[in-house]
């Protein structure tokens, strides 16, 4: 309906600046749905107070024009309520996006914890049952409370297993206690991940497809927007936005370029992204190794 309004902004100064007088058939054709669907949704929007009917005596929508072709008066569906509540809808949309992001991050944490538990798993019937419960929950649409409970339960199991392993290591010899390998230190690992840099030559050589899309970016902000658009095209979901707050720009570029370069061969890019991030987090996959893999593939 907004696309039928002649003005760039919804306003009360003229009828055709806020009233859509297009027929249901015209709206249905533009939205590629049936006329019945349009009628049903219009009734719902009116009930919600998002649009308002401004109808003539015969119930028709029409417009009267002057000699210059300008609309003088019109009847139809006023979009003023939508305009007046615009700030409310923006706030609600942002709140919804924040809730979805928090839920996605929580779900990813449960998935990562499950993978870690599987790594440490001994033949323990109790833990095996927990893994089945978590897998079944992740296949459905669990609520946040259930995910938090499962994450807590998994964390307890992992803590008990790793604590037992640590005690065994300490009992096996004093020379192990002073071990300070960086790959085992999560803080050092995160710091190194954030410091990774990729040269322009490496970008062009390894990810030509992504570089061609970003070639005309005006600045870093514009580049980030283009990368977000590509992530939306690949359907990477909220995981992409979640990793923006935890990983540096170089790793985001590498991961996106890596997936974009082989998009036709990946059945589910969103799940593939989660898998890549889990491997990077656990140290099983070094981001710089993804550059050499792409080079070899090309």
C-alpha positions in Angstrom: 0.0 0.0 0.0 2.9 2.4 0.7 4.2 1.8 -2.8 0.9 3.2 -4.2 1.2 6.4 -2.2 2.6 9.2 -4.5 4.6 11.1 -1.9 8.0 10.2 -0.5 6.6 10.7 3.0 3.3 9.9 4.5 1.6 13.2 5.4 -1.8 14.8 5.9 -1.4 17.7 3.6 -2.9 15.9 0.6 -5.1 12.9 0.4 -2.8 11.0 -2.0 0.1 11.5 0.4 -1.5 9.2 3.0 -4.5 7.4 1.3 -4.0 4.3 -0.8 -6.9 4.2 -3.3 -5.6 1.2 -5.3 -8.0 -1.7 -5.6 -7.5 -5.0 -3.8 -6.9 -6.6 -7.2 -4.0 -4.1 -7.9 -2.5 -4.7 -4.5 -2.8 -8.5 -4.9 -1.0 -8.3 -8.3 1.8 -6.2 -6.9 2.3 -8.5 -3.8 1.8 -11.7 -5.8 -1.0 -13.0 -3.5 -4.7 -13.6 -4.0 -7.4 -11.0 -3.6 -8.8 -12.9 -0.7 -5.4 -12.8 1.1 -5.3 -9.0 0.6 -8.8 -8.6 2.0 -8.0 -10.7 5.0 -4.8 -8.8 5.8 -6.4 -5.4 5.3 -9.1 -6.4 7.8 -6.4 -7.4 10.3 -4.4 -4.2 9.8 -7.6 -2.2 10.4 -8.4 -4.1 13.6 -4.8 -3.5 14.9 -5.1 0.2 14.2 -2.2 0.3 11.7 -4.4 1.6 8.9 -7.8 3.4 8.8 -10.6 3.1 6.3 -11.6 6.4 4.6 -14.5 5.1 2.5 -17.1 6.6 0.3 -20.8 6.0 0.6 -20.7 3.1 -1.8 -17.7 1.6 -0.2 -15.4 2.1 -3.2 -11.9 3.6 -3.3 -11.4 6.4 -5.8 -9.6 9.6 -6.5 -10.7 12.9 -8.1 -8.1 14.9 -10.0 -7.9 18.5 -11.2 -7.0 19.6 -14.7 -3.3 19.2 -14.0 -3.8 15.6 -13.0 -3.2 16.2 -9.3 -5.4 14.3 -6.8 -7.8 16.7 -5.1 -9.7 14.2 -2.9 -9.5 10.5 -2.4 -11.1 7.6 -0.5 -9.5 4.4 0.5 -7.0 3.2 3.2 -5.2 5.9 5.2 -1.7 5.0 6.3 -1.5 7.9 8.8 -1.8 5.5 11.9 1.2 3.6 10.6 3.1 6.9 10.2 2.1 8.1 13.7 3.2 4.8 15.3 6.4 4.6 13.3 8.8 5.2 16.3 6.9 2.6 18.3 7.3 0.0 15.6 11.0 0.8 15.1 11.5 0.3 18.9 9.6 -2.9 18.9 11.5 -4.2 15.9 14.9 -3.4 17.5 13.7 -5.1 20.8 12.7 -8.2 18.8 16.0 -8.2 17.0 17.8 -8.0 20.3 15.8 -10.9 21.7 16.4 -13.0 18.6 20.1 -12.3 18.8 20.3 -13.2 22.6 18.3 -16.4 21.9 20.6 -17.3 18.9 23.7 -16.7 21.0 22.3 -18.9 23.8 21.4 -21.6 21.3 24.9 -21.5 19.8 26.4 -21.7 23.3 24.4 -24.9 24.0 25.5 -26.3 20.6 29.2 -25.5 21.4 28.9 -27.0 24.9 27.3 -30.1 23.4 30.2 -30.5 21.0 32.7 -30.0 23.9 30.9 -32.6 26.0 30.9 -35.1 23.1 34.7 -34.5 22.9 35.1 -35.4 26.6 32.5 -38.1 26.7 33.3 -41.4 28.3 30.9 -44.4 28.1 28.6 -42.9 30.7 24.8 -43.7 30.3 23.8 -40.6 32.3 25.8 -38.2 30.1 24.7 -40.0 26.9 21.1 -39.5 28.0 21.8 -35.8 28.5 23.3 -35.5 25.0 20.2 -37.1 23.5 18.0 -34.6 25.4 20.0 -31.6 24.2 20.1 -32.8 20.6 16.3 -33.3 20.6 15.7 -29.9 22.1 17.9 -28.2 19.5 16.0 -29.8 16.7 12.8 -28.3 17.9 12.1 -24.7 19.0 13.0 -24.6 22.7 12.3 -21.6 24.9 15.2 -19.7 26.4 14.6 -21.1 29.9 15.0 -24.7 28.7 18.2 -23.7 26.9 19.6 -22.1 30.0 18.8 -25.2 32.1 20.5 -27.4 29.5 23.5 -25.2 29.3 23.9 -25.2 33.1 23.6 -29.0 33.2 26.1 -29.5 30.4 28.5 -27.0 32.0 28.4 -29.0 35.3 29.2 -32.2 33.5 32.1 -30.6 31.6 33.4 -29.1 34.8 33.4 -32.4 36.6 35.1 -34.2 33.7 37.8 -31.5 33.2 38.4 -31.3 37.0 39.0 -35.0 37.1 41.4 -34.8 34.1 43.2 -31.9 35.8 43.7 -33.9 39.0 45.0 -36.8 37.0 47.5 -34.6 35.2 48.8 -33.0 38.4 49.2 -36.5 39.9 51.3 -37.7 37.0 54.3 -35.4 37.3 55.4 -32.0 38.6 56.7 -30.9 35.2 53.2 -30.6 33.7 52.0 -28.0 36.3 54.0 -25.2 34.9 52.8 -25.6 31.3 51.9 -22.3 29.8 51.2 -23.2 26.2 49.3 -20.3 24.5 47.0 -22.6 22.6 45.6 -23.8 26.0 45.0 -20.2 27.3 41.6 -18.9 26.1 42.5 -15.3 26.8 45.7 -15.5 24.8 43.8 -17.3 22.0 41.1 -14.6 21.9 43.7 -11.8 21.8 45.5 -13.5 19.0 42.3 -13.9 17.0 41.5 -10.2 17.3 45.0 -9.3 16.1 44.9 -11.3 12.9 45.5 -9.1 9.8 45.0 -10.0 6.1 46.8 -8.1 3.3 45.0 -6.8 0.2 46.9 -9.3 -2.0 45.8 -12.2 0.2 42.2 -11.0 0.0 42.2 -10.7 -3.8 43.9 -14.0 -4.2 41.9 -16.1 -1.8 38.4 -14.5 -2.0 38.0 -12.8 -5.4 34.2 -13.2 -5.3 33.9 -11.3 -2.0 36.5 -8.7 -3.0 34.6 -7.9 -6.3 31.4 -7.2 -4.2 33.3 -4.9 -1.8 35.4 -3.2 -4.4 33.3 0.0 -4.5 32.8 0.4 -0.7 33.2 4.1 0.2 34.5 3.4 3.7 34.6 0.8 6.4 31.0 1.4 7.5 29.8 1.0 3.9 32.0 -2.2 3.7 30.4 -3.6 6.8 26.9 -2.9 5.4 27.8 -4.7 2.1 29.1 -7.7 4.1 25.9 -7.8 6.1 23.9 -7.8 2.8 26.0 -10.8 1.6 25.5 -12.6 4.9 21.7 -12.0 4.5 21.9 -13.4 0.9 23.7 -16.5 2.2 21.2 -16.8 5.0 23.8 -16.9 7.7 21.2 -15.8 10.2 21.8 -14.2 13.6 25.0 -16.1 14.1 26.7 -13.7 11.7 25.6 -10.7 13.8 26.6 -12.4 17.0 30.1 -13.1 15.8 30.5 -9.4 14.9 30.6 -8.6 18.6 33.2 -11.3 19.4 35.6 -11.5 16.5 37.7 -9.0 14.7 37.1 -7.6 11.2 39.8 -9.8 9.6 38.3 -13.0 10.8 34.8 -11.9 9.8 36.2 -11.2 6.3 38.0 -14.6 6.1 34.9 -16.5 7.3 32.5 -14.7 5.0 34.9 -14.9 2.0 35.5 -18.6 2.7 31.8 -19.4 2.7 30.9 -17.1 -0.2 33.7 -18.5 -2.4 32.2 -22.0 -2.1 28.5 -21.1 -1.6 27.3 -23.4 -4.4 28.8 -26.4 -2.7 27.4 -25.7 0.8 23.9 -27.0 1.5 23.3 -25.0 4.6 25.6 -21.9 4.9 24.1 -21.0 8.3 24.9 -24.4 9.8 28.3 -24.3 8.1 29.1 -21.0 9.7 28.3 -22.4 13.2 30.6 -25.3 12.5 33.4 -23.1 11.4 33.1 -20.9 14.4 33.1 -23.9 16.8 36.3 -25.2 15.2 38.0 -21.8 15.4 36.9 -21.4 19.1 38.3 -24.8 20.0 41.5 -24.2 18.1 40.8 -27.0 15.6 40.9 -24.6 12.7 43.2 -21.6 12.3 41.7 -18.7 10.4 44.9 -18.2 8.4 44.7 -21.9 7.3 41.4 -21.0 5.6 43.4 -18.7 3.3 45.7 -21.5 2.2 42.7 -23.9 1.7 41.0 -21.5 -0.6 44.2 -20.8 -2.5 44.7 -24.5 -3.1 41.1 -25.0 -4.1 41.4 -22.2 -6.7 
